[in-house]
Each structure stands twice: as structure tokens, then as C-alpha cells.
Amino acid sequence: MTSILTGDIINSRKIEPQHWMPVLKAELNKYGSQPSQWEIYRGDSFQLEVSPSKAIEVAILIKATMKQFKPLDVRVAIGIGDKTYTSTKIKESNGSAFVYSGECFEQLKKQTIAIKSPWETFDKTINLMLQLALLSMDYWKPAYSTIIKTALEYPEKTQEQIAHILGKTQGTISVGLNRVGYDEIKKLITYYKNYIQTK
């Protein structure tokens, strides 16, 4: 079983790609190699394969990465399923994970992150949780996006250590994590991981 993230950058034409493209590539590169595990195509669309247990956290990290550039945002559809054909290019691979991801992406309207899996009841629950989380995530400011991105990347670090990494005060980090709903997002990620690990 695997998970496929299909996404595109919202408002990509409002900022020159040389500003955000290297940052997006660096983020995708953390999860595998190009083009077998990720590809960028049509200028501002991408596809990425990650293990199912990491899918939501990675989608949120990609969102935080792109929201560092105002007014950019991202749409991400997560498909969980099988991979029945493996190509040297992810865009040419196939299986139910790819089909679910594509179908989910076609249905993305106002919701910027969603999931489609073989478990319909789970999909309804997790997509409702995501909708509620996105009431905050869709409005993250660039400075707060940098804070939550760093906090998710270094979960073992204290607020003081995160402040040191970002050259900010511990008070600024504390306020930022509260504003972005960090504790609630961690609970969402944990709920999702716990469910996937039972499958």
C-alpha cells in the first residue's frame, strides 16, 4: 500500500517561479528522488509518493512551505491504495492510489487538502477533520507558516530551540504556534497515523 499526493500551487502566476520553485523542489526532495518518487509538471503541478502514515503530515508541510510566499497556497489530494505498475517516472506509474488521488484532486473545490482511500467511513471522518483544520491553515501568514513548518520538522525541539533556529524570541514562537493551532494539528496527524497503522 502507498499514498500519492497530487497537487498544484494556488496563485503561482502572481510570483516569479524562481522565488518559490527551488523551495518546493527542496521540500519534495526530502521524501524521495525525482522523477521516480516525485515530479513537477505543467509548471505548477506536482505528484509525490510517500508512505501512507506520513501523507497528511507531508501535505501540511508542503502547505506551510508554500504559504511562506504570500499569496501562494497549495491544493493537495491524497490517494491511498495500491501501486500495481512502477515506472521510472511517477507520472507513468499506476494503481488504485493514483486513481484515488486523481479523483480526489478533481473534486477539490474550496477544500485545499483532502483524502480518498478504500475506507469510505474513515474518509468522511478525516475529511471533516481536515475541513475544520483548514479554517485555520488556509489563513496562515508567511511568518506563522515558517514557525509551524520548523516545529513539524523538529518535533523533539523545544520552543526555545525553534526560536534559536529561526532567530526569533521564544515568546514569538509560542504566540505563533498558538495562532496556527499547532497542538490541534498534531492531534489530527496522530489520529490519522494511528488509524493507518491499524490497516
C-alpha positions as MATLAB code, in Angstrom:
seq = 'MTSILTGDIINSRKIEPQHWMPVLKAELNKYGSQPSQWEIYRGDSFQLEVSPSKAIEVAILIKATMKQFKPLDVRVAIGIGDKTYTSTKIKESNGSAFVYSGECFEQLKKQTIAIKSPWETFDKTINLMLQLALLSMDYWKPAYSTIIKTALEYPEKTQEQIAHILGKTQGTISVGLNRVGYDEIKKLITYYKNYIQTK';
ca = [
       0.000    0.000    0.000;
       1.193    3.514   -0.762;
      -0.061    7.093   -0.899;
       0.077    9.503   -3.810;
      -0.169   13.257   -3.343;
      -1.369   15.195   -6.377;
      -1.220   18.948   -6.019;
      -0.894   22.346   -7.579;
       0.190   25.788   -6.456;
      -2.586   28.363   -5.986;
      -1.743   31.856   -7.336;
       1.514   30.572   -8.858;
       1.418   33.227  -11.587;
       1.464   36.045   -9.047;
       5.081   35.351   -8.046;
       8.023   34.583  -10.341;
       8.769   30.840  -10.128;
      12.473   31.389   -9.367;
      11.394   32.554   -5.884;
       9.310   29.525   -4.889;
      10.243   26.682   -7.269;
      13.631   25.849   -5.631;
      11.927   25.777   -2.211;
       9.166   23.444   -3.457;
      11.752   21.154   -5.095;
      13.814   21.056   -1.891;
      10.708   20.083    0.103;
       9.680   17.309   -2.325;
      13.272   16.047   -2.450;
      13.106   15.212    1.277;
      10.698   12.378    0.518;
      12.381   10.696   -2.427;
      14.101   11.155   -5.758;
      12.928   12.755   -8.978;
      11.313   11.524  -11.245;
      10.552    8.087   -9.736;
       9.010    9.399   -6.474;
       8.125   12.977   -7.380;
       7.704   15.177  -10.418;
       6.704   18.756  -11.132;
       4.743   19.187  -14.357;
       2.746   21.866  -16.194;
       4.791   24.484  -14.356;
       2.945   24.420  -11.043;
       1.538   20.905  -10.558;
       3.249   18.040   -8.756;
       2.900   14.408   -7.816;
       4.660   12.753   -4.876;
       4.715    9.246   -3.408;
       5.111    8.837    0.360;
       4.283    6.105    2.866;
       0.581    6.259    3.861;
       1.331    7.025    7.525;
       3.181   10.228    6.535;
       0.698   11.529    3.948;
      -1.219   14.138    5.979;
       1.882   15.485    7.718;
       3.672   15.842    4.364;
       0.653   17.604    2.815;
       0.602   20.075    5.737;
       4.372   20.617    5.437;
       4.038   21.360    1.707;
       1.229   23.811    2.524;
       3.346   25.536    5.190;
       6.282   25.655    2.741;
       4.300   27.412    0.016;
       2.407   29.736    2.377;
       5.756   31.306    3.285;
       5.269   33.151   -0.034;
       2.221   35.425    0.084;
      -0.249   34.977   -1.716;
       0.699   31.379   -2.597;
      -1.149   28.332   -1.289;
      -1.467   24.721   -2.375;
      -4.166   22.195   -3.198;
      -3.246   18.611   -2.288;
      -5.264   15.439   -2.906;
      -4.093   12.319   -1.070;
      -4.884    8.932   -2.586;
      -4.242    5.804   -0.510;
      -4.223    2.436   -2.230;
      -2.116    0.034   -4.261;
       0.633    0.611   -6.783;
       0.262   -2.025   -9.475;
       2.674   -0.628  -12.061;
       6.013    1.030  -11.288;
       7.687    3.189  -13.921;
      10.928    5.186  -13.767;
       8.609    8.247  -13.789;
       5.910    8.625  -11.144;
       3.575   10.174  -13.734;
       3.638    6.871  -15.659;
       3.136    4.578  -12.638;
      -0.335    3.287  -11.841;
      -2.640    1.642   -9.309;
      -5.605    2.496   -7.094;
      -3.567    5.045   -5.089;
      -3.016    7.045   -8.298;
      -6.671    6.705   -9.345;
      -7.949    7.811   -5.916;
      -5.513   10.746   -5.840;
      -6.604   11.903   -9.308;
     -10.308   11.562   -8.499;
      -9.851   13.372   -5.201;
      -7.951   16.190   -6.917;
     -10.733   16.646   -9.482;
     -13.207   17.080   -6.610;
     -11.138   19.687   -4.730;
     -13.039   22.946   -4.814;
     -12.919   25.064   -1.654;
     -11.185   22.382    0.440;
      -7.422   22.569   -0.173;
      -6.405   19.205    1.348;
      -8.496   16.027    1.094;
      -8.126   12.244    1.134;
      -9.596    9.345   -0.798;
      -8.904    5.801    0.391;
     -10.521    2.337    0.280;
     -12.196    3.132    3.651;
     -15.228    5.308    2.976;
     -16.225    5.890    6.616;
     -12.672    6.909    7.503;
     -12.592    9.298    4.532;
     -15.720   11.081    5.781;
     -14.273   11.491    9.288;
     -10.761   12.587    8.292;
     -12.010   14.956    5.570;
     -14.326   16.650    8.073;
     -11.372   16.999   10.473;
      -9.283   18.455    7.646;
     -12.060   20.908    6.716;
     -12.081   22.195   10.287;
      -8.265   22.395   10.447;
      -8.202   24.270    7.132;
     -10.320   27.052    8.660;
      -7.010   27.997   10.290;
      -4.444   26.606    7.805;
      -5.841   28.440    4.772;
      -5.198   31.761    6.551;
      -1.671   31.162    7.855;
       0.548   34.205    7.373;
       4.085   33.681    5.981;
       5.816   34.174    9.361;
       3.499   31.675   11.088;
       3.911   29.204    8.209;
       7.677   29.245    8.794;
       7.149   28.603   12.527;
       4.823   25.604   12.089;
       6.979   24.167    9.296;
      10.007   24.263   11.600;
       8.050   22.857   14.576;
       6.770   19.916   12.491;
      10.235   19.248   11.059;
      11.832   19.236   14.534;
       9.170   17.744   16.839;
      11.759   16.929   19.516;
      12.950   20.540   19.844;
      11.691   22.974   22.490;
      10.195   26.368   21.667;
      13.495   27.954   22.751;
      15.423   25.756   20.315;
      12.981   26.564   17.487;
      13.365   30.262   18.337;
      17.165   29.867   18.060;
      16.851   28.147   14.633;
      14.614   30.951   13.309;
      16.380   33.833   15.056;
      13.230   34.799   16.946;
      12.229   35.046   20.604;
      10.625   32.126   22.448;
       7.575   34.364   23.035;
       7.160   34.883   19.272;
       7.309   31.102   18.701;
       4.759   30.452   21.465;
       2.311   33.028   20.058;
       2.852   31.713   16.509;
       2.206   28.070   17.453;
      -0.999   29.078   19.266;
      -2.169   31.152   16.299;
      -1.693   28.298   13.810;
      -3.384   25.728   16.070;
      -0.218   23.625   16.367;
      -1.472   21.360   19.184;
      -4.705   20.596   17.309;
      -2.822   19.876   14.081;
      -0.531   17.459   15.944;
      -3.640   15.681   17.305;
      -5.058   15.410   13.766;
      -1.774   13.943   12.470;
      -1.622   11.462   15.392;
      -5.255   10.364   14.891;
      -4.584    9.791   11.200;
      -1.325    7.873   11.796;
      -2.896    5.650   14.442;
      -5.724    4.692   12.088;
      -3.411    3.989    9.126;
      -1.133    1.822   11.276;
      -4.082   -0.490   12.051;
      -4.561   -1.185    8.337;
];
